[in-house]
């Protein structure tokens, strides 16, 4: 770990990433520290700041590359030159040699390339942070792509995750950062990240997504060739389309960009609420647009290594929260947060509603190009800090995906109104979920289980009645036993009082002469007190 940390420091120094910091906004002591830092002795070179950042992320490995991929979609948060460079991380990461790829395929498939494919291209089509893709053709003539995991990638990722855990554990000791639950967030990120290293999981996710959008005009998902898919190798149908980030090519072929952007939002909400199974790595490198029917554009999705799902309760709370936002019902938002446990029960709903209103009111009913989600998130985080709201790890993937969708929508059609596009879908979904159709669907889902238990109902009812009768008899026996015990204690208490009184009389009789002589010389108050004491002893 120490060596990995040293390498990170070396890469930061080599590419002079300190020059990207806004020094004017830092505290004076940090500015002074950077002013006298030995980093200033390292030459910056002729590379632009965006290129230096991209090369540094590439040098540090897949976790850092994925961070750059996410940033590349947020042109509202980054300068144009940096965003253009980070865009290259989506599918232009330096590849590993073709001969290594070919050897790994043969090792995984346990057959030669000639047996598996009619043709295999040694030069990769694309190279990403975790894997790279080669073109091939099956013996039946079908064009396919072969995805291959980078050799040795797991070791580097484990080192980076160990550093992230160490950093998260330090953050967890800071009261201000504890509510962010950094260790849980890192643990959740780790599980999704390492799932990408098993291509059989990605293949299964792809097949599920394809079934969910079978014959859909919104989204096409390529087919998997399971007979040639293993843990480190996956063979998939080759698709042909325009990269979604190539806006010029989309315009050139006459694509309806407004419809395309709206369909992107619809696909996202369909996956989250209808299917509860969403593609959680929707950066532009994984999305293409079909060449066919540009006036009625269809998305093509690849790389389903990271997918997400929510519990039924989280689905309901999320939908109701979003609808409350759309209806500007901030009190409902506050009440839902308290009800779901996302903020403490002691939180006053009216105060929380006022804080949320202050953050969200300025952004509603505006086109996407006029909304700065960076400022909105900052405001919400400040509100969360005030009301001790905790980060929900199960929603981290969803938040990341929503940011990707928003960045993509901004790029395709800046005038897109995210709220008005999503609102009718959510209202329809909630109506179907809570209406007669939703109840019928719920009954149909549970019908097989009910049918399985139906023949057992008489036996189960008899058993339940028998248990109830036994419990009733048991309670009666316990009540009778408690009554006996109470009566015995009462009788024993009476015997003990009589015994104490008898002993007191015997002692008084034996001590009568000395007591009489003593009492003759005492004033009447002392005699009254002594008599009262004797009465109390007799009473107890």
BELJOFEN-V989516 format. One record per pair of residues at least 12 apart in sequence whose ideal C-beta (glycine too) atoms are under 10 Angstrom apart, sorted by sequence separation. I is the first residue (numbers start at 1). GAP is how many residues later the second one is. If there is no record, write none. Layout:
I_GAP, I_GAP
This chain:
23_12, 56_12, 57_12, 71_12, 72_12, 74_12, 75_12, 105_12, 121_12, 122_12, 123_12, 133_12, 134_12, 168_12, 170_12, 171_12, 172_12, 209_12, 210_12, 223_12, 224_12, 225_12, 267_12, 287_12, 288_12, 320_12, 321_12, 324_12, 337_12, 363_12, 406_12, 409_12, 518_12, 519_12, 21_13, 72_13, 73_13, 121_13, 122_13, 133_13, 134_13, 168_13, 169_13, 208_13, 210_13, 223_13, 224_13, 242_13, 287_13, 288_13, 320_13, 323_13, 334_13, 336_13, 362_13, 363_13, 405_13, 54_14, 57_14, 68_14, 72_14, 73_14, 120_14, 121_14, 132_14, 133_14, 134_14, 168_14, 169_14, 171_14, 172_14, 207_14, 210_14, 222_14, 223_14, 268_14, 286_14, 287_14, 288_14, 334_14, 335_14, 338_14, 362_14, 19_15, 53_15, 71_15, 72_15, 105_15, 120_15, 121_15, 131_15, 132_15, 133_15, 167_15, 168_15, 171_15, 206_15, 221_15, 222_15, 267_15, 286_15, 287_15, 320_15, 321_15, 334_15, 335_15, 337_15, 515_15, 18_16, 70_16, 71_16, 72_16, 119_16, 120_16, 121_16, 131_16, 132_16, 167_16, 168_16, 205_16, 206_16, 207_16, 221_16, 222_16, 223_16, 244_16, 286_16, 287_16, 320_16, 321_16, 333_16, 334_16, 337_16, 359_16, 360_16, 363_16, 402_16, 68_17, 69_17, 72_17, 73_17, 117_17, 119_17, 120_17, 130_17, 131_17, 132_17, 165_17, 168_17, 169_17, 206_17, 207_17, 220_17, 222_17, 282_17, 285_17, 286_17, 332_17, 334_17, 335_17, 359_17, 362_17, 53_18, 54_18, 68_18, 69_18, 71_18, 72_18, 102_18, 117_18, 118_18, 119_18, 131_18, 132_18, 164_18, 165_18, 168_18, 206_18, 221_18, 264_18, 285_18, 286_18, 318_18, 331_18, 334_18, 335_18, 359_18, 18_19, 67_19, 68_19, 69_19, 70_19, 101_19, 117_19, 118_19, 119_19, 126_19, 128_19, 130_19, 131_19, 164_19, 167_19, 168_19, 205_19, 207_19, 220_19, 282_19, 286_19, 317_19, 320_19, 321_19, 330_19, 331_19, 333_19, 334_19, 337_19, 359_19, 360_19, 19_20, 68_20, 69_20, 101_20, 102_20, 116_20, 117_20, 118_20, 119_20, 125_20, 130_20, 166_20, 204_20, 244_20, 267_20, 281_20, 283_20, 286_20, 316_20, 317_20, 320_20, 330_20, 333_20, 334_20, 359_20, 360_20, 18_21, 19_21, 65_21, 68_21, 69_21, 101_21, 117_21, 118_21, 124_21, 125_21, 126_21, 127_21, 129_21, 164_21, 165_21, 168_21, 203_21, 220_21, 281_21, 282_21, 321_21, 331_21, 332_21, 334_21, 358_21, 359_21, 17_22, 18_22, 67_22, 68_22, 69_22, 98_22, 101_22, 116_22, 117_22, 118_22, 124_22, 125_22, 128_22, 131_22, 164_22, 165_22, 202_22, 203_22, 204_22, 279_22, 281_22, 317_22, 318_22, 330_22, 331_22, 334_22, 359_22, 377_22, 16_23, 66_23, 98_23, 99_23, 101_23, 113_23, 116_23, 118_23, 127_23, 130_23, 164_23, 203_23, 206_23, 264_23, 279_23, 281_23, 317_23, 330_23, 331_23, 333_23, 334_23, 356_23, 359_23, 360_23, 13_24, 16_24, 18_24, 65_24, 69_24, 98_24, 115_24, 118_24, 119_24, 120_24, 121_24, 124_24, 129_24, 130_24, 200_24, 279_24, 280_24, 281_24, 282_24, 316_24, 317_24, 329_24, 330_24, 333_24, 355_24, 356_24, 358_24, 359_24, 13_25, 19_25, 53_25, 64_25, 65_25, 68_25, 97_25, 98_25, 114_25, 121_25, 161_25, 164_25, 165_25, 199_25, 204_25, 279_25, 280_25, 281_25, 317_25, 330_25, 331_25, 355_25, 358_25, 13_26, 16_26, 18_26, 98_26, 120_26, 161_26, 164_26, 200_26, 203_26, 263_26, 279_26, 280_26, 281_26, 314_26, 330_26, 331_26, 377_26, 508_26, 12_27, 15_27, 16_27, 97_27, 117_27, 130_27, 202_27, 203_27, 210_27, 277_27, 279_27, 280_27, 281_27, 313_27, 330_27, 333_27, 355_27, 356_27, 13_28, 14_28, 16_28, 50_28, 53_28, 54_28, 57_28, 65_28, 95_28, 96_28, 129_28, 161_28, 206_28, 278_28, 279_28, 280_28, 329_28, 330_28, 355_28, 13_29, 15_29, 16_29, 20_29, 50_29, 53_29, 57_29, 95_29, 105_29, 117_29, 161_29, 200_29, 260_29, 278_29, 279_29, 280_29, 324_29, 328_29, 330_29, 354_29, 355_29, 373_29, 374_29, 9_30, 15_30, 19_30, 20_30, 49_30, 50_30, 51_30, 52_30, 54_30, 55_30, 58_30, 95_30, 101_30, 116_30, 160_30, 199_30, 200_30, 201_30, 206_30, 271_30, 277_30, 278_30, 330_30, 373_30, 504_30, 14_31, 16_31, 50_31, 51_31, 54_31, 58_31, 62_31, 95_31, 96_31, 101_31, 105_31, 199_31, 200_31, 203_31, 206_31, 277_31, 278_31, 325_31, 330_31, 352_31, 355_31, 356_31, 15_32, 17_32, 20_32, 49_32, 50_32, 53_32, 54_32, 57_32, 95_32, 101_32, 102_32, 158_32, 161_32, 198_32, 199_32, 200_32, 202_32, 203_32, 257_32, 267_32, 276_32, 277_32, 278_32, 324_32, 328_32, 355_32, 16_33, 19_33, 20_33, 48_33, 49_33, 50_33, 51_33, 52_33, 53_33, 54_33, 91_33, 93_33, 94_33, 95_33, 101_33, 113_33, 157_33, 160_33, 161_33, 198_33, 199_33, 200_33, 201_33, 203_33, 263_33, 264_33, 276_33, 277_33, 328_33, 373_33, 504_33, 505_33, 15_34, 19_34, 48_34, 50_34, 51_34, 54_34, 58_34, 91_34, 92_34, 93_34, 98_34, 197_34, 198_34, 199_34, 200_34, 202_34, 255_34, 260_34, 263_34, 267_34, 275_34, 276_34, 352_34, 373_34, 503_34, 504_34, 17_35, 50_35, 54_35, 58_35, 59_35, 91_35, 92_35, 93_35, 96_35, 197_35, 199_35, 255_35, 259_35, 263_35, 264_35, 276_35, 325_35, 351_35, 352_35, 371_35, 15_36, 16_36, 17_36, 20_36, 48_36, 49_36, 50_36, 53_36, 57_36, 58_36, 90_36, 91_36, 92_36, 93_36, 96_36, 98_36, 157_36, 158_36, 198_36, 199_36, 253_36, 255_36, 259_36, 260_36, 261_36, 263_36, 271_36, 272_36, 276_36, 328_36, 351_36, 501_36, 15_37, 48_37, 50_37, 51_37, 91_37, 93_37, 95_37, 109_37, 157_37, 199_37, 256_37, 257_37, 259_37, 260_37, 271_37, 272_37, 273_37, 327_37, 328_37, 352_37, 373_37, 500_37, 501_37, 14_38, 15_38, 47_38, 50_38, 54_38, 90_38, 91_38, 93_38, 94_38, 95_38, 244_38, 245_38, 246_38, 253_38, 255_38, 256_38, 259_38, 260_38, 271_38, 272_38, 276_38, 325_38, 326_38, 368_38, 500_38, 501_38, 15_39, 17_39, 54_39, 55_39, 89_39, 90_39, 93_39, 95_39, 157_39, 244_39, 245_39, 250_39, 255_39, 256_39, 260_39, 276_39, 325_39, 326_39, 347_39, 348_39, 368_39, 371_39, 500_39, 501_39, 15_40, 16_40, 17_40, 89_40, 108_40, 154_40, 157_40, 244_40, 245_40, 249_40, 254_40, 255_40, 256_40, 257_40, 343_40, 347_40, 369_40, 500_40, 14_41, 15_41, 91_41, 105_41, 108_41, 243_41, 244_41, 253_41, 254_41, 255_41, 256_41, 343_41, 346_41, 347_41, 368_41, 369_41, 497_41, 14_42, 15_42, 91_42, 243_42, 244_42, 245_42, 246_42, 249_42, 252_42, 253_42, 255_42, 273_42, 342_42, 346_42, 347_42, 368_42, 497_42, 13_43, 105_43, 153_43, 154_43, 243_43, 244_43, 245_43, 246_43, 251_43, 254_43, 272_43, 273_43, 344_43, 367_43, 497_43, 11_44, 12_44, 15_44, 102_44, 104_44, 153_44, 219_44, 243_44, 244_44, 250_44, 253_44, 343_44, 344_44, 368_44, 369_44, 370_44, 496_44, 11_45, 14_45, 101_45, 104_45, 218_45, 219_45, 243_45, 244_45, 273_45, 342_45, 343_45, 344_45, 368_45, 369_45, 370_45, 373_45, 11_46, 102_46, 104_46, 217_46, 218_46, 241_46, 242_46, 243_46, 272_46, 273_46, 343_46, 344_46, 367_46, 368_46, 369_46, 371_46, 11_47, 101_47, 104_47, 149_47, 150_47, 219_47, 241_47, 242_47, 250_47, 272_47, 337_47, 342_47, 343_47, 367_47, 368_47, 369_47, 370_47, 371_47, 8_48, 11_48, 12_48, 100_48, 101_48, 103_48, 149_48, 218_48, 219_48, 240_48, 241_48, 242_48, 342_48, 367_48, 368_48, 369_48, 371_48, 10_49, 11_49, 101_49, 149_49, 218_49, 239_49, 241_49, 242_49, 273_49, 338_49, 341_49, 342_49, 367_49, 368_49, 100_50, 101_50, 149_50, 240_50, 241_50, 269_50, 337_50, 342_50, 367_50, 368_50, 8_51, 100_51, 148_51, 216_51, 219_51, 239_51, 240_51, 241_51, 341_51, 366_51, 367_51, 368_51, 7_52, 8_52, 96_52, 147_52, 218_52, 219_52, 240_52, 242_52, 337_52, 340_52, 365_52, 366_52, 367_52, 7_53, 8_53, 11_53, 244_53, 269_53, 334_53, 342_53, 364_53, 366_53, 367_53, 368_53, 7_54, 96_54, 97_54, 213_54, 216_54, 365_54, 95_55, 96_55, 147_55, 242_55, 244_55, 363_55, 364_55, 365_55, 4_56, 8_56, 96_56, 147_56, 241_56, 244_56, 363_56, 364_56, 4_57, 93_57, 96_57, 213_57, 241_57, 244_57, 212_58, 213_58, 221_58, 241_58, 242_58, 20_59, 69_59, 212_59, 241_59, 69_60, 219_60, 240_60, 68_61, 239_61, 241_61, 20_62, 66_62, 67_62, 209_62, 212_62, 213_62, 239_62, 65_63, 66_63, 130_63, 212_63, 239_63, 65_64, 66_64, 211_64, 212_64, 64_65, 65_65, 131_65, 212_65, 237_65, 62_66, 63_66, 130_66, 131_66, 209_66, 211_66, 212_66, 236_66, 62_67, 63_67, 129_67, 130_67, 208_67, 236_67, 61_68, 62_68, 128_68, 131_68, 209_68, 219_68, 220_68, 61_69, 62_69, 130_69, 208_69, 209_69, 209_70, 220_70, 58_71, 131_71, 219_71, 234_71, 57_72, 205_72, 220_72, 206_73, 217_73, 205_74, 318_74, 205_75, 317_75, 217_76, 145_77, 318_77, 144_78, 220_78, 221_78, 222_78, 314_78, 317_78, 144_79, 146_79, 153_79, 217_79, 218_79, 219_79, 220_79, 221_79, 222_79, 144_80, 217_80, 218_80, 219_80, 220_80, 221_80, 222_80, 224_80, 314_80, 318_80, 142_81, 144_81, 149_81, 151_81, 217_81, 218_81, 219_81, 220_81, 221_81, 314_81, 146_82, 147_82, 149_82, 150_82, 216_82, 217_82, 219_82, 142_83, 146_83, 149_83, 216_83, 221_83, 311_83, 144_84, 148_84, 149_84, 310_84, 314_84, 147_85, 148_85, 149_85, 196_85, 213_85, 309_85, 310_85, 147_86, 148_86, 213_86, 308_86, 138_87, 146_87, 147_87, 308_87, 310_87, 62_88, 146_88, 147_88, 192_88, 213_88, 308_88, 309_88, 310_88, 61_89, 145_89, 146_89, 147_89, 192_89, 308_89, 309_89, 138_90, 144_90, 145_90, 146_90, 307_90, 308_90, 62_91, 108_91, 144_91, 145_91, 210_91, 306_91, 61_92, 62_92, 136_92, 144_92, 145_92, 146_92, 209_92, 308_92, 63_93, 142_93, 144_93, 145_93, 308_93, 326_93, 62_94, 63_94, 143_94, 144_94, 145_94, 210_94, 306_94, 307_94, 325_94, 326_94, 61_95, 62_95, 142_95, 143_95, 206_95, 209_95, 306_95, 60_96, 61_96, 63_96, 64_96, 142_96, 143_96, 206_96, 208_96, 326_96, 327_96, 63_97, 138_97, 143_97, 206_97, 207_97, 322_97, 325_97, 326_97, 61_98, 62_98, 63_98, 205_98, 206_98, 209_98, 325_98, 326_98, 61_99, 136_99, 205_99, 206_99, 208_99, 323_99, 60_100, 63_100, 202_100, 204_100, 205_100, 322_100, 323_100, 326_100, 327_100, 63_101, 131_101, 133_101, 137_101, 202_101, 203_101, 205_101, 206_101, 322_101, 325_101, 326_101, 131_102, 136_102, 202_102, 203_102, 205_102, 131_103, 133_103, 135_103, 201_103, 202_103, 204_103, 265_103, 322_103, 323_103, 201_104, 202_104, 322_104, 323_104, 133_105, 201_105, 202_105, 199_106, 201_106, 319_106, 320_106, 323_106, 196_107, 198_107, 261_107, 319_107, 323_107, 196_108, 197_108, 318_108, 319_108, 322_108, 196_109, 195_110, 196_110, 319_110, 320_110, 116_111, 117_111, 195_111, 319_111, 116_112, 193_112, 195_112, 125_113, 192_113, 193_113, 192_114, 315_114, 316_114, 319_114, 192_115, 297_115, 192_116, 280_116, 281_116, 111_117, 116_117, 189_117, 280_117, 283_117, 287_117, 316_117, 109_118, 117_118, 280_118, 282_118, 283_118, 286_118, 315_118, 316_118, 109_119, 116_119, 278_119, 281_119, 282_119, 108_120, 109_120, 110_120, 188_120, 278_120, 280_120, 281_120, 282_120, 284_120, 108_121, 109_121, 280_121, 282_121, 283_121, 287_121, 312_121, 108_122, 279_122, 282_122, 66_123, 105_123, 107_123, 108_123, 109_123, 278_123, 281_123, 282_123, 284_123, 289_123, 108_124, 109_124, 278_124, 280_124, 283_124, 284_124, 105_125, 107_125, 108_125, 279_125, 282_125, 283_125, 63_126, 104_126, 107_126, 108_126, 109_126, 272_126, 282_126, 63_127, 66_127, 105_127, 106_127, 284_127, 104_128, 105_128, 284_128, 104_129, 272_129, 63_130, 66_130, 105_130, 268_130, 271_130, 272_130, 62_131, 101_132, 268_133, 269_133, 62_134, 268_134, 62_135, 268_136, 269_136, 265_137, 268_137, 267_138, 268_138, 264_140, 265_140, 268_140, 264_141, 265_141, 268_141, 264_142, 265_143, 261_144, 264_144, 265_144, 264_145, 261_147, 262_147, 260_148, 261_148, 264_148, 7_149, 260_149, 261_149, 263_149, 264_149, 261_150, 262_150, 8_151, 261_151, 262_151, 265_151, 274_151, 4_152, 7_152, 8_152, 91_152, 260_152, 261_152, 264_152, 265_152, 269_152, 273_152, 90_153, 259_153, 260_153, 261_153, 265_153, 269_153, 273_153, 4_154, 5_154, 91_154, 257_154, 258_154, 259_154, 261_154, 262_154, 265_154, 268_154, 272_154, 4_155, 8_155, 90_155, 128_155, 147_155, 257_155, 258_155, 261_155, 262_155, 265_155, 266_155, 270_155, 273_155, 274_155, 3_156, 4_156, 129_156, 147_156, 257_156, 260_156, 261_156, 262_156, 265_156, 266_156, 269_156, 273_156, 1_157, 5_157, 128_157, 145_157, 255_157, 256_157, 257_157, 258_157, 261_157, 264_157, 265_157, 268_157, 269_157, 272_157, 273_157, 1_158, 4_158, 5_158, 87_158, 128_158, 147_158, 257_158, 258_158, 262_158, 263_158, 266_158, 274_158, 1_159, 4_159, 126_159, 257_159, 262_159, 266_159, 270_159, 273_159, 274_159, 261_160, 262_160, 265_160, 269_160, 273_160, 1_161, 5_161, 1_162, 250_162, 245_163, 1_164, 179_164, 244_164, 247_164, 1_165, 247_165, 245_166, 247_166, 244_167, 245_167, 244_168, 133_169, 133_170, 73_172, 131_172, 72_173, 130_173, 131_174, 128_175, 130_175, 126_176, 126_177, 128_177, 91_192, 93_192, 90_193, 91_193, 92_193, 89_194, 90_194, 91_194, 90_195, 91_195, 87_196, 89_196, 90_196, 87_197, 88_197, 90_197, 87_198, 180_201, 179_202, 180_204, 189_204, 192_204, 179_205, 180_205, 188_205, 192_205, 179_206, 184_206, 185_206, 187_206, 188_206, 184_207, 185_207, 186_207, 188_207, 189_207, 177_208, 179_208, 184_208, 185_208, 188_208, 189_208, 192_208, 73_209, 176_209, 179_209, 180_209, 181_209, 182_209, 184_209, 188_209, 73_210, 178_210, 179_210, 180_210, 181_210, 183_210, 184_210, 70_211, 72_211, 73_211, 179_211, 180_211, 181_211, 182_211, 185_211, 189_211, 69_212, 71_212, 72_212, 91_212, 178_212, 179_212, 181_212, 184_212, 70_213, 72_213, 69_214, 66_215, 68_215, 69_215, 181_215, 69_216, 66_217, 69_217, 66_240, 76_292, 76_293, 76_295, 77_295, 76_296, 77_296, 78_296, 76_297, 77_297, 76_298, 77_298, 74_299, 76_299, 74_300, 77_300, 83_324, 87_324, 77_326, 83_328, 74_329, 70_330, 73_330, 74_330, 76_330, 77_330, 73_331, 76_331, 72_332, 73_332, 74_332, 75_332, 70_333, 73_333, 74_333, 70_334, 73_334, 76_334, 69_335, 72_335, 73_335, 75_335, 71_336, 73_336, 74_336, 75_336, 70_337, 73_337, 73_338, 76_338
